[in-house]
Amino acid sequence: MRADAKRNRDKIVEVAREVFKERGMDAPLDEIAKRAGVGPGTLYRHFPTREELHDAVMQAWVERVNEYADKALAHEGGPRGQLLAWFTEYVALLTAHKGAAARITCSLGMPDSPIRTKCEIYAAANARVLDTLAEQGALRADVENLQVARLVGGVASVADQAELGGEQIEPMLAVIADGILAD
């Protein structure tokens, strides 16, 4: 890729990240092109579909998912503390871009989703946390990864839409954690 084309691509992704945070994941692509200082043709040459632009914007997010799962597993607060640390990070990751929480949560477990790969990475990190705690005997036997991911994603969606802060989210996450921990 030529240097000027790479600069344009990087600028489009940077501006798209800002616009998606401000206006949601369905923000007009023409606005992104205009704010990036490129024509719509340049945007579409780099990103033929909205989903490809979403993927590019969310790539940094995906890279942080495993880092946060590791961080939660290293948390010293026992199984409940580890769950709450992971769930808090999970919500923070999902709410980094306005509208992403609902889009990702609704796509979890959907094999034909255009963002399936991102969802699979996220679900795998969640499974790693849950599996580690299950191996320690800390979780109920009937806990399923997809159900937990959707529950926490639901909290993230509400937090995103209602613009709730951590002090309002934490009690909801505690209910989920307490509901999946073994007696």
Accessible surface in RSA format (square Angstrom, percent):
REM  Atomic radii and reference values for relative SASA: ProtOr
REM  Chains: A
REM  Algorithm: Lee & Richards
REM  Probe-radius: 1.40
REM  Slices: 20
REM RES _ NUM      All-atoms   Total-Side   Main-Chain    Non-polar    All polar
REM                ABS   REL    ABS   REL    ABS   REL    ABS   REL    ABS   REL
RES MET A   1   155.21  80.4  67.28  44.5  87.93 209.3  81.05  68.9  74.16  98.2
RES ARG A   2   167.27  70.2 155.70  79.4  11.57  27.5  78.73 107.6  88.54  53.7
RES ALA A   3    70.67  65.0  55.52  85.7  15.15  34.5  62.02  87.3   8.65  22.9
RES ASP A   4    57.36  40.2  55.05  54.8   2.31   5.5  25.33  59.6  32.04  31.9
RES ALA A   5    19.96  18.4  18.32  28.3   1.64   3.7  19.96  28.1   0.00   0.0
RES LYS A   6   109.04  53.2 109.04  66.9   0.00   0.0  80.29  72.3  28.74  30.6
RES ARG A   7   152.98  64.2 146.44  74.7   6.54  15.6  75.25 102.8  77.73  47.1
RES ASN A   8    52.08  35.9  51.75  50.0   0.33   0.8   0.33   0.8  51.75  50.0
RES ARG A   9    77.39  32.5  77.39  39.4   0.00   0.0   8.40  11.5  68.99  41.8
RES ASP A  10    63.68  44.6  58.02  57.7   5.66  13.4  29.43  69.3  34.25  34.2
RES LYS A  11    86.05  42.0  83.82  51.4   2.23   5.3  45.17  40.7  40.87  43.5
RES ILE A  12     0.00   0.0   0.00   0.0   0.00   0.0   0.00   0.0   0.00   0.0
RES VAL A  13    14.80   9.7  14.80  13.4   0.00   0.0  14.80  12.9   0.00   0.0
RES GLU A  14    81.45  46.8  80.34  60.8   1.11   2.6  24.35  47.1  57.10  46.6
RES VAL A  15     6.01   4.0   6.01   5.4   0.00   0.0   6.01   5.2   0.00   0.0
RES ALA A  16     0.00   0.0   0.00   0.0   0.00   0.0   0.00   0.0   0.00   0.0
RES ARG A  17    72.00  30.2  72.00  36.7   0.00   0.0  29.58  40.4  42.43  25.7
RES GLU A  18    78.04  44.8  75.04  56.8   3.01   7.2  33.48  64.8  44.56  36.4
RES VAL A  19     0.00   0.0   0.00   0.0   0.00   0.0   0.00   0.0   0.00   0.0
RES PHE A  20     0.00   0.0   0.00   0.0   0.00   0.0   0.00   0.0   0.00   0.0
RES LYS A  21   108.35  52.9  92.87  57.0  15.49  36.9  42.37  38.1  65.98  70.3
RES GLU A  22   107.13  61.5  70.85  53.6  36.28  86.4  44.46  86.0  62.67  51.2
RES ARG A  23   133.27  56.0 100.21  51.1  33.06  78.7  34.42  47.0  98.85  59.9
RES GLY A  24     7.83   9.7   0.00   N/A   7.83   9.7   7.83  21.5   0.00   0.0
RES MET A  25     4.43   2.3   2.08   1.4   2.34   5.6   2.08   1.8   2.34   3.1
RES ASP A  26   104.16  73.0  85.65  85.2  18.51  43.8  35.12  82.7  69.04  68.9
RES ALA A  27     3.17   2.9   0.00   0.0   3.17   7.2   3.04   4.3   0.13   0.4
RES PRO A  28    60.19  43.9  53.30  48.6   6.89  25.0  60.19  49.7   0.00   0.0
RES LEU A  29    14.95   8.3  10.83   7.7   4.12  10.4  10.94   7.7   4.01  10.8
RES ASP A  30    88.53  62.0  82.71  82.3   5.82  13.8  29.32  69.0  59.21  59.0
RES GLU A  31    38.98  22.4  33.12  25.1   5.86  13.9  26.29  50.9  12.69  10.4
RES ILE A  32     0.00   0.0   0.00   0.0   0.00   0.0   0.00   0.0   0.00   0.0
RES ALA A  33     1.09   1.0   1.09   1.7   0.00   0.0   1.09   1.5   0.00   0.0
RES LYS A  34   167.07  81.5 147.27  90.4  19.80  47.1  97.72  88.0  69.35  73.9
RES ARG A  35    99.33  41.7  71.92  36.7  27.42  65.3  42.50  58.1  56.83  34.4
RES ALA A  36     9.54   8.8   0.00   0.0   9.54  21.7   0.62   0.9   8.92  23.6
RES GLY A  37    67.91  83.7   0.00   N/A  67.91  83.7  36.26  99.5  31.64  70.9
RES VAL A  38    22.83  15.0   6.98   6.3  15.85  38.2  16.00  13.9   6.83  18.5
RES GLY A  39    36.40  44.9   0.00   N/A  36.40  44.9  27.44  75.3   8.96  20.1
RES PRO A  40    70.95  51.7  70.60  64.4   0.35   1.3  70.95  58.6   0.00   0.0
RES GLY A  41    43.41  53.5   0.00   N/A  43.41  53.5  35.05  96.2   8.36  18.7
RES THR A  42    23.69  16.8  22.44  22.8   1.25   3.0   3.28   4.4  20.40  30.8
RES LEU A  43     0.69   0.4   0.69   0.5   0.00   0.0   0.69   0.5   0.00   0.0
RES TYR A  44    92.68  43.3  87.12  49.6   5.56  14.5  63.88  48.0  28.80  35.5
RES ARG A  45   173.72  72.9 144.37  73.6  29.34  69.9  76.98 105.2  96.74  58.6
RES HIS A  46    37.58  20.5  17.75  12.3  19.83  50.7  11.64  12.0  25.94  30.2
RES PHE A  47     4.06   2.0   3.93   2.4   0.14   0.4   3.93   2.4   0.14   0.4
RES PRO A  48    79.10  57.6  59.00  53.8  20.09  73.0  60.81  50.2  18.29 113.7
RES THR A  49    59.64  42.4  54.57  55.3   5.07  12.1  56.80  76.3   2.84   4.3
RES ARG A  50    59.07  24.8  54.20  27.6   4.87  11.6  18.15  24.8  40.92  24.8
RES GLU A  51    57.31  32.9  57.29  43.3   0.02   0.1  15.07  29.1  42.25  34.5
RES GLU A  52    77.88  44.7  73.40  55.5   4.48  10.7  31.30  60.5  46.58  38.0
RES LEU A  53     0.43   0.2   0.43   0.3   0.00   0.0   0.43   0.3   0.00   0.0
RES HIS A  54     0.39   0.2   0.39   0.3   0.00   0.0   0.04   0.0   0.35   0.4
RES ASP A  55    44.20  31.0  43.36  43.2   0.84   2.0  13.61  32.0  30.58  30.5
RES ALA A  56    17.45  16.0   2.58   4.0  14.87  33.8  11.55  16.3   5.90  15.6
RES VAL A  57     0.83   0.5   0.00   0.0   0.83   2.0   0.00   0.0   0.83   2.3
RES MET A  58     1.86   1.0   1.86   1.2   0.00   0.0   1.86   1.6   0.00   0.0
RES GLN A  59    76.14  42.6  76.14  55.6   0.00   0.0  35.58  75.7  40.56  30.8
RES ALA A  60    44.71  41.1  41.05  63.4   3.66   8.3  42.49  59.8   2.22   5.9
RES TRP A  61     4.33   1.7   3.20   1.5   1.12   2.6   2.77   1.5   1.56   2.5
RES VAL A  62     8.12   5.3   7.18   6.5   0.94   2.3   7.18   6.2   0.94   2.5
RES GLU A  63   115.85  66.5  93.74  70.9  22.11  52.6  43.53  84.2  72.33  59.1
RES ARG A  64    87.29  36.6  87.22  44.5   0.07   0.2  34.75  47.5  52.53  31.8
RES VAL A  65     0.00   0.0   0.00   0.0   0.00   0.0   0.00   0.0   0.00   0.0
RES ASN A  66    69.28  47.8  69.28  66.9   0.00   0.0  19.85  47.8  49.43  47.8
RES GLU A  67   104.30  59.9  95.81  72.5   8.49  20.2  39.78  76.9  64.53  52.7
RES TYR A  68    44.84  20.9  44.84  25.5   0.00   0.0   9.92   7.5  34.92  43.0
RES ALA A  69     0.00   0.0   0.00   0.0   0.00   0.0   0.00   0.0   0.00   0.0
RES ASP A  70    75.82  53.1  69.57  69.2   6.25  14.8  28.44  66.9  47.38  47.3
RES LYS A  71   120.75  58.9 109.62  67.3  11.13  26.5  80.81  72.7  39.94  42.5
RES ALA A  72     0.93   0.9   0.03   0.0   0.91   2.1   0.91   1.3   0.02   0.0
RES LEU A  73    37.63  21.0  24.45  17.5  13.19  33.1  24.77  17.4  12.86  34.6
RES ALA A  74    76.75  70.6  49.68  76.7  27.08  61.6  60.93  85.8  15.83  41.9
RES HIS A  75    85.93  47.0  73.62  51.2  12.30  31.5  48.39  49.9  37.54  43.7
RES GLU A  76   170.54  97.9 134.15 101.5  36.39  86.7  55.79 107.9 114.75  93.7
RES GLY A  77    44.69  55.1   0.00   N/A  44.69  55.1  25.98  71.3  18.71  41.9
RES GLY A  78    33.52  41.3   0.00   N/A  33.52  41.3  29.31  80.4   4.21   9.4
RES PRO A  79    50.80  37.0  50.80  46.3   0.00   0.0  50.80  41.9   0.00   0.0
RES ARG A  80   102.06  42.8  99.99  51.0   2.06   4.9  44.96  61.4  57.09  34.6
RES GLY A  81    14.81  18.3   0.00   N/A  14.81  18.3  12.92  35.4   1.90   4.3
RES GLN A  82    19.30  10.8  19.30  14.1   0.00   0.0   0.09   0.2  19.21  14.6
RES LEU A  83     0.00   0.0   0.00   0.0   0.00   0.0   0.00   0.0   0.00   0.0
RES LEU A  84    40.32  22.5  39.89  28.5   0.43   1.1  40.23  28.2   0.09   0.2
RES ALA A  85    24.78  22.8  13.77  21.3  11.00  25.0  23.58  33.2   1.20   3.2
RES TRP A  86     0.00   0.0   0.00   0.0   0.00   0.0   0.00   0.0   0.00   0.0
RES PHE A  87     0.00   0.0   0.00   0.0   0.00   0.0   0.00   0.0   0.00   0.0
RES THR A  88    62.93  44.8  61.07  61.9   1.85   4.4  53.30  71.6   9.62  14.5
RES GLU A  89    31.72  18.2  31.63  23.9   0.10   0.2   3.53   6.8  28.20  23.0
RES TYR A  90     0.02   0.0   0.02   0.0   0.00   0.0   0.00   0.0   0.02   0.0
RES VAL A  91     6.26   4.1   6.26   5.7   0.00   0.0   6.26   5.4   0.00   0.0
RES ALA A  92    54.77  50.4  41.72  64.4  13.06  29.7  47.86  67.4   6.91  18.3
RES LEU A  93     3.34   1.9   0.92   0.7   2.42   6.1   1.42   1.0   1.92   5.2
RES LEU A  94     0.52   0.3   0.22   0.2   0.30   0.8   0.52   0.4   0.00   0.0
RES THR A  95    41.17  29.3  23.88  24.2  17.30  41.2  10.24  13.8  30.93  46.8
RES ALA A  96    30.66  28.2  13.33  20.6  17.34  39.4  24.32  34.2   6.35  16.8
RES HIS A  97    10.19   5.6  10.14   7.0   0.06   0.1   8.28   8.5   1.92   2.2
RES LYS A  98    55.38  27.0  52.27  32.1   3.12   7.4  50.13  45.1   5.26   5.6
RES GLY A  99    19.05  23.5   0.00   N/A  19.05  23.5  14.79  40.6   4.26   9.5
RES ALA A 100     1.78   1.6   1.76   2.7   0.02   0.0   1.78   2.5   0.00   0.0
RES ALA A 101     0.00   0.0   0.00   0.0   0.00   0.0   0.00   0.0   0.00   0.0
RES ALA A 102    38.49  35.4  37.31  57.6   1.19   2.7  38.30  53.9   0.20   0.5
RES ARG A 103    70.39  29.6  59.94  30.6  10.45  24.9  20.63  28.2  49.76  30.2
RES ILE A 104     0.65   0.4   0.65   0.5   0.00   0.0   0.65   0.5   0.00   0.0
RES THR A 105    16.64  11.8  14.95  15.2   1.69   4.0  14.94  20.1   1.70   2.6
RES CYS A 106    98.22  74.3  75.95  84.7  22.27  52.3  33.41  84.6  64.81  69.9
RES SER A 107    17.20  14.5  14.90  19.9   2.30   5.3   1.60   3.4  15.60  21.9
RES LEU A 108     0.99   0.5   0.98   0.7   0.01   0.0   0.98   0.7   0.01   0.0
RES GLY A 109    52.68  65.0   0.00   N/A  52.68  65.0  23.65  64.9  29.04  65.0
RES MET A 110    91.36  47.3  89.41  59.2   1.95   4.6  71.58  60.9  19.78  26.2
RES PRO A 111   101.56  74.0  91.96  83.8   9.60  34.9  95.47  78.8   6.09  37.8
RES ASP A 112   123.52  86.5  93.79  93.4  29.72  70.3  47.98 112.9  75.54  75.3
RES SER A 113    13.87  11.7   3.31   4.4  10.56  24.3   7.83  16.7   6.04   8.5
RES PRO A 114    91.44  66.6  61.78  56.3  29.67 107.8  74.85  61.8  16.60 103.2
RES ILE A 115     3.88   2.2   2.96   2.2   0.92   2.2   3.88   2.8   0.00   0.0
RES ARG A 116   101.72  42.7 101.30  51.6   0.43   1.0  14.28  19.5  87.44  53.0
RES THR A 117    76.54  54.4  75.39  76.4   1.15   2.7  50.10  67.3  26.44  40.0
RES LYS A 118    16.65   8.1  16.65  10.2   0.00   0.0   0.18   0.2  16.46  17.5
RES CYS A 119     3.42   2.6   3.15   3.5   0.27   0.6   3.42   8.7   0.00   0.0
RES GLU A 120    91.55  52.6  84.75  64.1   6.80  16.2  42.99  83.2  48.56  39.6
RES ILE A 121    53.17  30.3  49.57  36.9   3.61   8.7  52.62  37.9   0.56   1.5
RES TYR A 122     0.08   0.0   0.08   0.0   0.00   0.0   0.08   0.1   0.00   0.0
RES ALA A 123    20.43  18.8  20.28  31.3   0.15   0.4  20.43  28.8   0.00   0.0
RES ALA A 124    61.66  56.7  48.89  75.4  12.77  29.0  56.00  78.9   5.66  15.0
RES ALA A 125     0.72   0.7   0.00   0.0   0.72   1.6   0.60   0.8   0.12   0.3
RES ASN A 126     0.00   0.0   0.00   0.0   0.00   0.0   0.00   0.0   0.00   0.0
RES ALA A 127    23.54  21.6  23.42  36.1   0.12   0.3  23.54  33.2   0.00   0.0
RES ARG A 128    83.92  35.2  78.31  39.9   5.61  13.4  60.06  82.1  23.86  14.5
RES VAL A 129     0.00   0.0   0.00   0.0   0.00   0.0   0.00   0.0   0.00   0.0
RES LEU A 130     6.77   3.8   6.55   4.7   0.22   0.5   6.74   4.7   0.03   0.1
RES ASP A 131    79.33  55.6  78.07  77.7   1.27   3.0  18.77  44.2  60.57  60.4
RES THR A 132    41.23  29.3  40.29  40.8   0.94   2.2  26.19  35.2  15.04  22.7
RES LEU A 133     0.00   0.0   0.00   0.0   0.00   0.0   0.00   0.0   0.00   0.0
RES ALA A 134    53.68  49.4  38.10  58.8  15.58  35.4  38.80  54.6  14.87  39.4
RES GLU A 135   151.77  87.1 110.92  83.9  40.85  97.3  51.55  99.7 100.22  81.8
RES GLN A 136   110.25  61.6  71.35  52.1  38.89  92.6  44.37  94.5  65.87  50.0
RES GLY A 137    51.75  63.8   0.00   N/A  51.75  63.8  32.76  89.9  18.98  42.5
RES ALA A 138    13.86  12.7   4.14   6.4   9.71  22.1  12.72  17.9   1.14   3.0
RES LEU A 139    15.82   8.8   3.14   2.2  12.68  31.9   3.14   2.2  12.68  34.1
RES ARG A 140   114.24  48.0 105.04  53.5   9.20  21.9  37.69  51.5  76.55  46.4
RES ALA A 141   115.98 106.6  68.94 106.4  47.04 107.0  80.41 113.2  35.57  94.2
RES ASP A 142    87.99  61.6  69.03  68.7  18.96  44.8  49.82 117.3  38.17  38.1
RES VAL A 143    33.39  22.0   5.79   5.2  27.60  66.5  10.46   9.1  22.94  62.2
RES GLU A 144    99.39  57.1  95.28  72.1   4.11   9.8  30.41  58.8  68.98  56.3
RES ASN A 145    43.01  29.7  34.93  33.8   8.08  19.5  20.36  49.0  22.64  21.9
RES LEU A 146    61.84  34.4  59.48  42.6   2.35   5.9  59.79  42.0   2.05   5.5
RES GLN A 147    95.74  53.5  91.78  67.1   3.96   9.4  33.83  72.0  61.91  47.0
RES VAL A 148     2.86   1.9   2.86   2.6   0.00   0.0   2.86   2.5   0.00   0.0
RES ALA A 149     0.04   0.0   0.04   0.1   0.00   0.0   0.04   0.1   0.00   0.0
RES ARG A 150   101.87  42.8  96.29  49.1   5.58  13.3  36.13  49.4  65.74  39.8
RES LEU A 151    96.65  53.8  90.74  64.9   5.91  14.9  93.78  65.9   2.87   7.7
RES VAL A 152     0.00   0.0   0.00   0.0   0.00   0.0   0.00   0.0   0.00   0.0
RES GLY A 153     0.00   0.0   0.00   N/A   0.00   0.0   0.00   0.0   0.00   0.0
RES GLY A 154    29.17  36.0   0.00   N/A  29.17  36.0  28.66  78.6   0.52   1.2
RES VAL A 155    16.15  10.6  13.81  12.5   2.34   5.6  15.21  13.2   0.94   2.6
RES ALA A 156     0.00   0.0   0.00   0.0   0.00   0.0   0.00   0.0   0.00   0.0
RES SER A 157    21.54  18.2  20.42  27.3   1.12   2.6  19.16  40.8   2.38   3.3
RES VAL A 158    80.03  52.7  75.93  68.7   4.10   9.9  79.96  69.5   0.07   0.2
RES ALA A 159     4.57   4.2   1.75   2.7   2.82   6.4   1.98   2.8   2.59   6.9
RES ASP A 160    10.58   7.4   5.23   5.2   5.35  12.7   4.12   9.7   6.46   6.4
RES GLN A 161   114.36  64.0  91.13  66.6  23.23  55.3  43.24  92.0  71.12  53.9
RES ALA A 162    59.49  54.7  30.05  46.4  29.45  67.0  40.99  57.7  18.50  49.0
RES GLU A 163   141.56  81.3 109.61  82.9  31.95  76.1  42.69  82.6  98.88  80.7
RES LEU A 164    46.53  25.9  31.13  22.3  15.40  38.7  31.41  22.1  15.12  40.7
RES GLY A 165    28.19  34.8   0.00   N/A  28.19  34.8  25.87  71.0   2.32   5.2
RES GLY A 166    38.97  48.1   0.00   N/A  38.97  48.1  26.97  74.0  12.01  26.9
RES GLU A 167   130.41  74.9 112.47  85.1  17.94  42.7  65.67 127.0  64.74  52.9
RES GLN A 168    89.51  50.1  78.40  57.3  11.10  26.4  28.33  60.3  61.17  46.4
RES ILE A 169    17.66  10.1  17.66  13.2   0.00   0.0  17.66  12.7   0.00   0.0
RES GLU A 170    97.57  56.0  95.26  72.1   2.31   5.5  27.15  52.5  70.42  57.5
RES PRO A 171    77.68  56.6  68.71  62.6   8.97  32.6  75.91  62.7   1.77  11.0
RES MET A 172    63.77  33.0  59.47  39.4   4.30  10.2  38.67  32.9  25.10  33.3
RES LEU A 173     1.22   0.7   1.22   0.9   0.00   0.0   1.22   0.9   0.00   0.0
RES ALA A 174    20.00  18.4  20.00  30.9   0.00   0.0  20.00  28.2   0.00   0.0
RES VAL A 175   109.99  72.4 103.80  94.0   6.19  14.9 106.58  92.6   3.41   9.2
RES ILE A 176    17.60  10.0  12.12   9.0   5.48  13.2  17.46  12.6   0.14   0.4
RES ALA A 177     0.00   0.0   0.00   0.0   0.00   0.0   0.00   0.0   0.00   0.0
RES ASP A 178    76.20  53.4  57.21  56.9  18.99  44.9  29.80  70.1  46.40  46.3
RES GLY A 179    34.91  43.1   0.00   N/A  34.91  43.1  31.97  87.7   2.94   6.6
RES ILE A 180    14.34   8.2  14.34  10.7   0.00   0.0  14.34  10.3   0.00   0.0
RES LEU A 181    28.39  15.8  23.75  17.0   4.63  11.6  23.75  16.7   4.63  12.5
RES ALA A 182    42.34  38.9  23.32  36.0  19.02  43.3  24.32  34.2  18.03  47.8
RES ASP A 183   193.34 135.4 122.05 121.5  71.29 168.6  69.39 163.3 123.95 123.6
END  Absolute sums over single chains surface
CHAIN  1 A     9193.2       7337.2       1856.0       4997.2       4196.0
END  Absolute sums over all chains
TOTAL          9193.2       7337.2       1856.0       4997.2       4196.0
